[in-house]
Amino acid sequence: MAETIPKKSFTPGGPQITAVGLGGEGILRTTGRSPHARKVLHESLSQGITYFDSAPAYQDSELYLGSIWKENPVARQKVFQASKSGKRDKRGALSELEKTLTRLHTDYLDLWQIHDLRTQNDFAVISGPNGALEAFVEAKKSGKVRNIGVTGHHDPDILARAVAEWPVDSVMLPVNPVEELLGGFLTTTLHEAQRKKIAVIGMKILGASHYILPKFNISADLLIRYALSWGITVGIVGCSAADEVQTLARAGSSAKPISTEEKERILKVFKPYSRKLAFYRGVL
């Protein structure tokens, strides 16, 4: 097990979560690979990671996690389980929540998120009459979810508007070098989240950087430490093997902050590739 991973309160007075968490990508975003997924999940628990991401859109992620919590309900109570819904209407979102709870073998979520907010129309439908936002607020009031959030990696201005206008407890946004170079998520959206004092979950920390990391000798450890330097609540990375979980845990527990020289080098390497690596934004 790595050194103890530092923890932060997810919300003021709320539960403590580790600085890094297991993302819903990697092995979790597969189907029919339960033995492999369970090894990664058990390694995450043994490393002391407490934040676990999932979504109905991530293939069997909820089923894999649910198999662990079914066997060990005590462990479920000690972790922070997040999931999402991509449904834009109230009825559809509430129906999906029930399926999520069943698959995860739990009677509540620590965090339920409006998944992948993209456009002004998206915003209007979700927050309009009988929109998904009503479902999220209702689910929190009923106790089926303890916190609600919104995620997005397409338009930083739309995501910032949701943070400002919706009663969310968290926002998930991309945190990586190309975002600093391009601006938006790490300026507009992050600033709004900090102003509102809500939790910030960093995603796409490694992005598509595996295409250039071997060439320039930039490690996953360095990129994770880079993301954490932004003062986010938790950084999540999808892992496909136990050694990747170990790297994530080591980076999260590292007492070595990223240096000015390391940051300058990263940005210099990423700059020529910034728009290509921000493919998840759509057309730039």
C-alpha positions as a printed Julia matrix, in Angstrom:
284×3 Matrix{Float64}:
   0.0     0.0     0.0
   1.21    3.5    -0.81
   1.72    6.15    1.82
  -1.55    7.44    3.17
  -3.38    9.44    0.52
  -4.39   12.87    1.85
  -8.1    13.54    2.19
 -10.33   16.57    1.8
 -13.93   17.25    2.76
 -16.1    16.86   -0.32
 -18.34   19.63    0.96
 -17.99   21.8     4.09
 -18.6    19.43    6.97
 -19.16   16.59    4.51
 -17.4    13.25    4.06
 -13.64   13.05    3.63
 -12.44   11.67    0.3
  -8.99   10.81   -1.0
  -7.17   13.3    -3.22
  -7.31   10.79   -6.07
 -10.1     8.46   -7.13
 -10.72    5.63   -9.55
 -12.29    6.98  -12.73
 -15.03    5.29  -14.72
 -12.86    4.82  -17.79
 -10.21    2.12  -18.15
 -11.31   -1.4   -17.23
 -14.57   -0.13  -15.77
 -15.7     1.02  -19.22
 -15.85   -2.51  -20.6
 -18.35   -5.31  -20.63
 -17.96   -8.95  -19.64
 -14.57   -8.51  -17.96
 -15.58   -8.88  -14.34
 -12.52  -10.85  -13.06
 -10.12   -8.22  -14.44
 -12.26   -5.32  -13.21
 -12.54   -6.84   -9.74
  -8.73   -7.06   -9.47
  -8.45   -3.35  -10.25
 -11.19   -2.53   -7.74
  -9.64   -4.64   -4.99
  -6.28   -2.99   -5.64
  -7.91    0.43   -5.37
  -9.38   -0.48   -1.99
  -6.07   -1.92   -0.77
  -4.34    1.31   -1.78
  -6.77    3.28    0.36
  -8.63    5.01   -2.48
 -12.13    6.0    -1.37
 -13.62    7.81   -4.4
 -15.18    5.57   -7.08
 -16.67    6.88  -10.32
 -19.24    5.19  -12.56
 -22.05    5.91  -14.99
 -24.71    3.98  -16.92
 -22.9     5.12  -20.07
 -19.74    3.34  -18.92
 -20.84   -0.14  -19.95
 -20.57   -2.53  -16.97
 -18.94   -0.1   -14.52
 -21.89   -0.13  -12.11
 -22.16   -3.92  -12.26
 -18.47   -4.38  -11.5
 -18.62   -2.02   -8.54
 -21.91   -3.49   -7.35
 -20.43   -6.97   -7.21
 -17.83   -5.71   -4.74
 -20.33   -3.86   -2.54
 -22.7    -6.82   -2.54
 -19.96   -9.02   -1.12
 -18.7    -6.38    1.28
 -21.4    -3.91    2.35
 -19.11   -2.62    5.11
 -16.63   -1.46    2.47
 -19.45    0.32    0.65
 -20.11    2.43    3.72
 -16.47    3.53    3.82
 -16.23    4.77    0.24
 -17.67    7.62   -1.76
 -19.67    6.16   -4.64
 -20.49    8.46   -7.54
 -22.56    7.87  -10.64
 -24.31    9.92  -13.28
 -27.33   10.18  -15.55
 -27.35   11.37  -19.13
 -31.14   11.59  -19.2
 -32.44   15.1   -19.78
 -36.0    14.64  -18.47
 -37.17   14.14  -14.89
 -38.93   10.83  -15.43
 -36.05    9.31  -17.38
 -33.46   10.43  -14.83
 -35.4     9.06  -11.85
 -35.92    5.75  -13.64
 -32.2     5.55  -14.4
 -31.35    6.32  -10.78
 -33.33    3.29   -9.59
 -31.46    1.08  -12.06
 -28.14    2.54  -10.92
 -28.9     1.82   -7.26
 -29.88   -1.74   -8.12
 -26.74   -2.36  -10.17
 -24.51   -0.87   -7.48
 -26.22   -2.86   -4.7
 -26.67    0.27   -2.6
 -29.62    2.28   -1.37
 -27.97    5.65   -1.88
 -25.32    7.46   -3.91
 -22.79    9.78   -2.34
 -22.87   11.8    -5.56
 -25.23   11.77   -8.55
 -24.23   13.92  -11.51
 -25.91   15.38  -14.58
 -23.72   13.79  -17.23
 -21.94   15.62  -20.06
 -23.6    19.03  -20.27
 -22.84   20.43  -23.72
 -25.06   23.11  -25.23
 -27.43   25.96  -24.42
 -30.31   23.75  -25.53
 -29.06   21.01  -23.23
 -29.04   23.51  -20.37
 -32.55   24.73  -21.15
 -34.1    21.25  -21.35
 -32.41   20.01  -18.16
 -33.42   23.05  -16.12
 -36.86   23.52  -17.71
 -40.24   22.12  -16.57
 -39.99   18.36  -15.93
 -36.31   18.51  -16.75
 -33.65   16.3   -15.2
 -32.64   18.96  -12.69
 -35.97   18.46  -10.92
 -35.13   14.76  -10.55
 -31.74   15.53   -9.04
 -33.15   17.98   -6.5
 -35.93   15.53   -5.6
 -33.48   12.64   -5.21
 -31.33   14.67   -2.84
 -34.34   15.67   -0.74
 -35.42   12.03   -0.5
 -31.98   10.89    0.67
 -31.36    8.6    -2.31
 -28.42   10.81   -3.19
 -26.39   12.86   -0.75
 -24.86   15.3    -3.21
 -25.67   16.37   -6.76
 -23.31   17.61   -9.43
 -22.79   18.34  -13.09
 -20.08   17.18  -15.49
 -18.89   18.56  -18.79
 -15.91   18.66  -21.13
 -17.4    20.37  -24.17
 -18.12   24.03  -23.4
 -16.56   25.74  -20.36
 -19.0    28.66  -20.48
 -22.09   26.43  -20.41
 -20.61   24.42  -17.55
 -19.78   27.61  -15.65
 -23.37   28.78  -16.09
 -24.66   25.51  -14.63
 -22.34   25.91  -11.64
 -23.58   29.46  -11.11
 -27.31   28.82  -11.56
 -27.96   25.23  -10.48
 -28.03   24.01   -6.84
 -25.11   21.63   -7.39
 -22.58   20.48   -4.81
 -19.86   19.67   -7.34
 -18.6    20.04  -10.88
 -16.47   17.63  -12.88
 -14.23   19.21  -15.52
 -11.05   18.43  -17.47
  -7.8    19.32  -15.69
  -4.71   18.85  -17.82
  -1.98   20.92  -19.51
  -3.91   21.62  -22.7
  -6.69   23.17  -20.65
  -4.25   25.65  -19.15
  -2.98   26.44  -22.64
  -6.45   26.84  -24.16
  -8.18   28.49  -21.21
 -11.82   28.07  -20.27
 -12.33   25.14  -17.94
  -9.39   26.13  -15.73
 -10.31   29.8   -15.8
 -14.02   30.47  -16.27
 -15.47   27.22  -14.9
 -12.97   26.6   -12.12
 -13.23   30.23  -10.99
 -17.02   29.95  -10.75
 -16.76   26.71   -8.77
 -14.29   28.29   -6.37
 -16.48   31.36   -5.99
 -19.44   29.14   -5.14
 -17.23   26.97   -2.89
 -18.34   23.64   -4.37
 -16.3    20.48   -4.89
 -14.21   20.19   -8.05
 -13.54   16.78   -9.61
 -10.73   16.73  -12.14
 -11.1    14.39  -15.09
  -9.16   13.74  -18.32
  -6.0    14.24  -16.31
  -4.02   12.1   -18.72
  -6.24   12.94  -21.69
  -4.93   11.54  -24.94
  -1.4    12.22  -23.77
  -0.35    8.58  -24.11
   0.33    9.5   -27.74
   3.13   11.84  -26.72
   4.26   10.71  -23.26
   6.75    8.07  -24.46
   8.32   10.52  -26.89
   8.88   13.25  -24.29
   9.29   11.13  -21.14
   6.41   12.74  -19.25
   5.0    10.34  -16.69
   1.45    9.75  -15.53
   2.71   10.59  -12.04
   3.75   14.05  -13.22
   0.41   14.75  -14.91
  -1.52   13.64  -11.82
   0.58   15.93   -9.63
   0.03   18.71  -12.19
  -3.75   18.29  -11.9
  -3.67   18.25   -8.1
  -1.67   21.5    -8.13
  -4.85   23.29   -9.21
  -6.34   22.78   -5.76
  -9.12   20.48   -6.94
 -11.02   18.34   -4.47
 -10.21   15.04   -6.17
  -8.54   13.93   -9.39
  -9.88   10.78  -11.02
  -8.1     8.48  -13.46
  -9.48    5.39  -15.17
  -7.15    2.43  -14.63
  -6.87   -0.86  -16.49
  -4.42   -2.74  -14.3
  -3.22   -2.95  -10.7
   0.09   -1.2   -11.46
  -1.81    1.79  -12.84
  -3.8     1.99   -9.6
  -0.51    1.92   -7.69
   0.82    4.81   -9.78
  -2.36    6.78   -9.11
  -2.14    6.16   -5.36
   1.56    7.08   -5.23
   0.95   10.34   -7.08
  -1.96   11.14   -4.8
   0.09   10.52   -1.68
   3.21   12.29   -2.93
   4.44   15.08   -0.69
   6.35   16.5    -3.65
   4.42   19.38   -5.24
   4.99   20.09   -8.89
   7.82   22.55   -9.42
   7.78   25.64  -11.61
  10.38   24.01  -13.85
   8.32   20.83  -14.24
   5.21   22.81  -15.08
   6.99   24.95  -17.65
   8.39   21.83  -19.31
   4.98   20.16  -19.47
   3.35   23.19  -21.05
   6.17   23.52  -23.59
   5.76   19.88  -24.62
   1.96   20.03  -24.83
   1.61   23.38  -26.59
   2.03   22.14  -30.2
  -0.53   19.39  -29.56
  -3.01   21.34  -27.45
  -5.94   21.52  -29.87
  -5.5    17.93  -31.03
  -5.4    16.63  -27.47
  -8.52   18.6   -26.53
 -10.55   16.48  -28.97
 -13.14   15.93  -26.23
 -14.27   19.54  -26.61
 -15.53   18.9   -30.12
 -14.79   21.5   -32.8
 -12.42   24.21  -31.56
